[in-house]
Amino acid sequence: MPKQIHAYEVLRRPVVTEKSTMLSAQRKYVFEVAEASNKPQIKDAVQRAFNVTVEAVNTTMMRGRRRRGRSGRAVGPVPTWKKAIVTLKEGDTIEFFEGV
């Protein structure tokens, strides 16, 4: 059984990129989430935080890489993080992403 995480600790930040902005037209929203969270916890956290109905949650681990400096030498690592793509029910939107 996975360790229980409080619903408000699951969502770290919204991911706002060109691709995630295009996905919002398909009712899909992208978040960085806690690495220990699972799909039911993510679904519950989004429903509580934004008062919407979640149809599906897809997750992926974004692998860290090495950061490079100007001379091409490795400077330091970029950490690994977990990304969740949340699909909402028809008619629901998250106002936080509108107008971005």
C-alpha positions as CSV (number, residue, x, y, z in Angstrom):
1,M,0.0,0.0,0.0
2,P,1.5,3.4,-1.0
3,K,2.1,6.1,1.6
4,Q,-0.8,8.5,2.0
5,I,-0.1,12.0,0.8
6,H,-2.4,14.9,1.6
7,A,-4.4,16.0,-1.4
8,Y,-2.9,19.5,-1.4
9,E,0.7,18.2,-1.4
10,V,0.1,16.1,-4.6
11,L,-0.1,19.0,-7.1
12,R,3.2,20.9,-7.3
13,R,2.7,23.4,-10.1
14,P,1.0,23.7,-13.5
15,V,3.2,23.1,-16.5
16,V,2.7,25.9,-19.0
17,T,4.4,25.2,-22.4
18,E,3.3,25.5,-26.0
19,K,2.3,21.8,-26.0
20,S,0.3,22.0,-22.8
21,T,-1.5,25.1,-24.0
22,M,-2.5,23.3,-27.2
23,L,-3.7,20.3,-25.1
24,S,-6.0,22.6,-23.1
25,A,-8.2,22.9,-26.2
26,Q,-8.8,19.1,-25.8
27,R,-9.7,19.5,-22.1
28,K,-6.3,18.1,-21.1
29,Y,-4.2,20.0,-18.4
30,V,-0.6,19.3,-17.4
31,F,0.7,19.4,-13.8
32,E,4.0,18.6,-12.0
33,V,3.0,16.2,-9.2
34,A,4.7,14.6,-6.2
35,E,6.8,11.6,-7.3
36,A,5.1,9.3,-4.7
37,S,1.5,10.1,-5.9
38,N,-0.6,7.7,-7.8
39,K,-3.4,8.3,-10.3
40,P,-6.3,8.1,-7.8
41,Q,-4.6,10.6,-5.6
42,I,-3.9,13.0,-8.5
43,K,-7.5,12.7,-9.6
44,D,-8.8,13.5,-6.1
45,A,-6.5,16.4,-5.7
46,V,-7.5,18.1,-9.0
47,Q,-11.2,17.5,-8.3
48,R,-10.9,19.1,-4.8
49,A,-8.6,22.0,-5.9
50,F,-10.5,23.1,-9.0
51,N,-14.0,21.7,-8.4
52,V,-14.1,19.8,-11.8
53,T,-14.8,16.2,-12.8
54,V,-11.7,14.2,-14.0
55,E,-12.2,11.5,-16.6
56,A,-8.6,10.2,-16.9
57,V,-5.1,10.7,-15.6
58,N,-2.0,9.8,-17.5
59,T,1.4,10.0,-15.7
60,T,5.0,9.9,-16.8
61,M,8.4,10.4,-15.2
62,M,10.4,13.1,-16.8
63,R,14.0,11.9,-16.6
64,G,16.6,14.4,-15.4
65,R,19.5,15.4,-17.6
66,R,22.8,17.1,-17.3
67,R,22.9,20.9,-17.6
68,R,25.6,22.3,-19.9
69,G,27.5,25.5,-19.5
70,R,28.8,27.8,-22.3
71,S,31.9,25.9,-22.9
72,G,30.0,22.6,-23.2
73,R,31.1,21.2,-19.9
74,A,28.5,19.6,-17.7
75,V,27.5,22.1,-14.9
76,G,25.0,20.2,-12.9
77,P,21.9,17.9,-13.0
78,V,18.3,18.8,-13.7
79,P,16.2,16.7,-11.3
80,T,13.8,14.0,-12.3
81,W,10.1,14.9,-11.8
82,K,6.7,13.4,-12.4
83,K,4.2,14.8,-14.9
84,A,0.4,14.2,-15.0
85,I,-1.9,14.9,-17.9
86,V,-5.4,15.2,-16.6
87,T,-8.5,14.9,-18.9
88,L,-11.6,16.7,-17.7
89,K,-15.3,15.9,-18.4
90,E,-17.0,17.7,-21.3
91,G,-17.8,21.2,-20.4
92,D,-15.4,21.5,-17.4
93,T,-12.4,23.9,-17.6
94,I,-9.8,25.1,-15.2
95,E,-9.9,28.9,-15.0
96,F,-6.2,29.0,-13.9
97,F,-5.1,28.1,-17.4
98,E,-7.5,30.4,-19.4
99,G,-5.8,33.4,-21.0
100,V,-2.3,32.0,-20.8
